[in-house]
């Protein structure tokens, strides 16, 4: 089993995604709490307030190809 997408959603709807090792991303939520995610596809290190939604996807998920295509699409949108 291999991690293929490392994401976390905060209570205000912000989605954090770490895409490579030591890629530390953070967001101060509307509730004032700081949320973070780190590790890319090598490890998952994240905040644990209890109100975040973990959205990690693994190679044994039902349709990993869909995930890889969506990640590429998301990256292309950021370049526009």
N, C-alpha and C positions, 0 to 999 in steps of 0.2 A: 504494500500500500504506500503510495507516494502522494505528498501534498502537491496539488496543481493550481490552487488558488487560495490565497490567504487574505480573508476580508473580515471586517467587523462593522456592524451598523450601530450607531449611537441612537439614543432616544429621540433626538430631533431629526433623524432620518439620514444624517451624513454617513456615507460609506467610506471607510478607510480601507486601503489595500496596500499591502507590502509586497513588492514584486521581486526583490532580490535580498540576499543576505545582508544584514545590518541596515536595511531600508526602514528606518524608524519614521513612522508617520503619526501625527497626533492632531487632535481637534478638541477645542474647548466647547462643550455642548451648551445649549441654551440653559440647561439646569446648573451651569457653573462648574461641572466636573470636567476634568481632563481625561480624555480617552486616548489610548495609544495602541499601536500594533507594530511588530518588528519581526524580522526573520525571513521574509520572503518565502521561498519554497524550501528552505533548509530547516527552519524551526519556527514555531509559533509562540511568540511572547506578547502578551497583551494585558491591558488593564482588566480589572475584575471588580467592577462596582455592583454587578448583579443585574443591571438593567440594559446592558448591551446585548446585541444578538451576534453570535459567532456564525460566520458564513464561510468557514473553510470548506473547500471541496477536495476530494481525494480521488486518486486514480481508479478506485473501485466503485465510484459513483455510477449510477445507471447510464449516463451519457456524457463522458468526459470530453468528447470532441466538440460538443456544443459549447462547453465552458471555454475551451481554447479559442474558438472562433469569436466568442463574445469578448474575451480579453483583448484580442487583436482589434476588434471593432472599437472598444472603449479607448484603446491607445491611439487609434487613428482619429477619433473625435477630438482628443486633446491637442492634436497637431493642427487642427483647423483654425 
